Amino acid sequence: MSLNKLSSYHKEYLFFHYFCIVTFKINIMRFYQITPNLSISDDSNFGNYDHKIIYELLTSISSNFSKHLNLISSSVPPCRITYINTNPRCSNIMSERWIFLHVSQDYWCQWIYQFAHEYCHHLINGAMSDDIIGLIWFEESICELSSMYHLHQLSTQWSTSNDPIKLRYVPALQNYLHDLTPKQSQLFSDALRPGFLALWEQTLAEPIYYRDHYNVLAAKMFPLFVGNPSLWKIILHFGDMRKWSSLQELFDYLQRNATPDYSDSLNELQSLLLS
């Protein structure tokens, strides 16, 4: 059964079950510090992966975000990374922030895709509840965009690397990113029309994850963020996205707090989504 079809009670029960498992595993797992704010468990479910490469991938995503957000890496709240045998998620457990990934071995693209998404939730720093209300659909779209963006960034960075392994892997990164392009032709066509979000308003307001919609929105926003990475600074002003009543309300707030390095790009983003 899809998690979308589970009641909130059953979702809470399932996660409580995982919480109990994680709490037990905390006492037996070892953690390796890979950046001042990131550590990863030695969970055997991650399989036999190249630690050097994976740690570098995770560090690159963290570093890219710190650069774009003008943050010192050590100022970002700490976060533990471990394995989960279900959907990836970012959660608060025992007064700590945890990122759970469902990936194993040297499937580098999946490591990038999942971690970039969940780390974006970590930086947004919302309430971390399972309630799909307010503008959670926009946060999910931005986090999907984070996955696309960092696949693009790493493929660009690796394309000039002196490491032959990285050079050989660049096409795999590019192909993975290409495969994320919207496959729902009707949704993609809708998104080309002025005022398209009004057509989706009722759907996005439902307490269900509409991943195809988020994917189309992410692809639509992608060129603006590649063109001006400072636009990522908007996520520092999101807060708890469940409390916003409309995207217009959020953009009004973002406009009041925008800095010159991305204010024009923010105007373009607002026009792209709301005109």
N, C-alpha and C positions, 0 to 999 in steps of 0.2 A: 504494500500500500504506500502511496506517495505521502511524504510528510505534510504536504499541503492539505490532505484530506483528513488528517488526524485532528482531533479536538485539542484545545489548549491544555486540557487536563492530561490527555495521553502524551502530548509533547513534554509537559512538565514531568510526568512519570518517567518517560524514557530518559530525559536528561538527568533526572535524579539518580537513575540507575547508573548512568555514565559518571555522574558526580561521585557516587560511592566508589566506583572502580578507580577513578582518578585519585581520589583521596587516599585510597589504599596504596596505589602505585607511587604516590609522592614519597612515601616512606622507604621505597626500595629502589627508585630510579636515581640514576646519576644524571647531572646536568652539566653541559659544556658551555662555557661562556664564549659567545662568538662576536659580540659587540658589547659596549658598556651597558646596553639596555636589553640585549637579547641573549637567551640561553635556550639550548635544545636538549631534550632528554635522550637517553640512550635506549629508548624503547626498541625492542627487537623487531617490532612490526614494521619499522621503517626499512628493514631489510639491509642488505649489504650494499650500501651506497658509497660513493666517493665523497668522503667528508670534506676534503679540501675544496672541491668544486661546489658542493651544496652550501657550505658555509659562506663561500664567496658570493654565490647567487643571493642568498638571504641578506648578506651584508650590503651588496650593491643596491638592492631595493631599498633598504633602510637608509643608505647614504644618499641615494637619489632624492628620496623624499625629504631628508634633512636639508639638502641643498636647495630644493625648490621652495621649501617652507621657511627657509632661513632660520633653521633650528640647529643648535648644537646637539649632536647625537646623544650625548650624555644627559641632556635635559629632557629627552623623551622618556615617559614612564616605562619602567621595566616590564618585560613580557616573557613568559615561558612558552616554549613550543613543544608540543608532544603529539602523539598519534591518536587518532580516533577512528573507530570502525564504522563510521557513518558520515554524514555530510560535514565538511569543514565548518568551523565556527570560531568566533571570538567571544570569550566569556569571562566573567569575574568569578573567581573561586577562592575562598578563604583569603579575601582582601588582596588577591593578586590577579593580574590580567594573564589570561591563557589564550593561545592560538592553537587550535586543534586542526591537524592536517590529515587528510586521508590519501596518503601517497606513499610509495615505497620504491626502493631500488634507485637506479639512476635515470628516472623519468624526469629529466631536468625541466622540461616545459611545464609539467604538472606542478612541480615544486614552485616554479615562478608564478604560474597562474593562481594557485591556491593561496600562497603566502602573500602575494601582492594584494589580493582581494581582502584577506583577513587583516593584514597590517593596516590597510586603509581604514577599516572599521576601528582598529585600535587607536589610530591617530584622530579620528573623528571624536572618539571618546564619549559616545552616547550612553544610554542607560543599559545597554546590553541585555534587554529583555527579549522575549519571543513575540511580543505584540506587534502585529503587522498593521500599524495605523499611522495616521499623519503622513509624513513625507518619507517613510521608510523605503518606499519604492524608488525615491530619488537617491537616497543613500546607497541602495543596492545597485543602482545604475552607475553611480560614481565609482563604487568599488569594482564593478565589472570593468569599467573604464581603466581603473588602476591596473588590472591584469593585462589588458590590451597594451596600455602605455608602457609597462615595464618589459613586456616581451619585445616591443619595438625598441626600447632604449637599449636593452641588452644585446639585441641583434646588431644594432648600430655600433655599440661599443666594441663588440667582439669582432666586427668586420674589419677593424684596423689592428687587431691583436697580433702579436708575434707568436702566440701559442697556436700551433697547428690543430690541436684538438678543438679549440674554440672556433677557429676559422671553419673547420669542417662542420661544426654544429650550427653555424649561422643559418643555412637553408632550413634546418629543422625548426628553428625559432620563427623564421618568416612564414613557413608553411602552417605552423600551429596558429599563428596570428591570423593568417588568411582564413583558416578554418573557423575562426570565431566570427567572421563576417556574417551578418544576418542571413539566415536561411528561410525565414518566413517572408515570402515575397509580398503578401498582402500587408503585413505590418510595416515592412520597409516602404512600400508604396504610400501607406497612410502617413508615414513620417516625412514624406516629401511635400505634403500638402500644408498650406498655411493653417494655423490653429489646430494641428493634428492632436495635440494633447487633450483638447476638449472632447475629442472622440474617444479617448482612452480614460477619461476622468473617472467614470463609474467603475470601470474594470480595475484600475489601479487602486481605487479606494477599498476594494474587497480585501479581506484578511487572508490573502493567498499570495504566494510568491509567483509572479508572472515573469519568469526568467527570459522568455523570448522578447518581451517588451523591454526589459532592462538591457538586453543585448543590443537591440536596435537603438535605444537611446544612447548607449555607450558609444556605439559606432558613429552616431551622428555628432557627438561631442568630441570625438577623438582628434580630429584635425586641429581644433582650437587649442587643446592642451599640448599637443606636439609643437604647435607653432609658438606657444608662450607657456612654458612650464610654471611660470609664476602664478598662473591661474589656479594651481593646486592650493594656493593659500586660502581659497574659499572654504576648504574643509575645516579650517581652524575656527570658523565661525558657525558651523552647523549646530553644535551642541546636540541635544536630544531631538532627533528628527521627528519623533512621535508627537512633539508639542506644536509643530507648525501646522497651521490650518490650510495653507495654500502655497503653491510655488511662488506666486506673486509676492506674498508676504515675506517669504524667505529672501527673494531677490531684492526687495526694498531694503531689508536689513543688510544684505551683502553690499549693496551699493553705498550705504552710509559708512561702511567700514573698509571699503576698498582703498588700496594704495595705488599710486600712479603707475607702478610697474605692471599692473594687470587690469586697471579700471576699464580701458578700452576693450580688452578681451572679454571682460565680464559683460559689457554692453552687448557685444556680439553674441555671447552665450545666451543672454536673456532674449535677444531678438530671435535667435535660432529656435528656442524652445517655446516662446510665448507669442510670437507674431504670427 
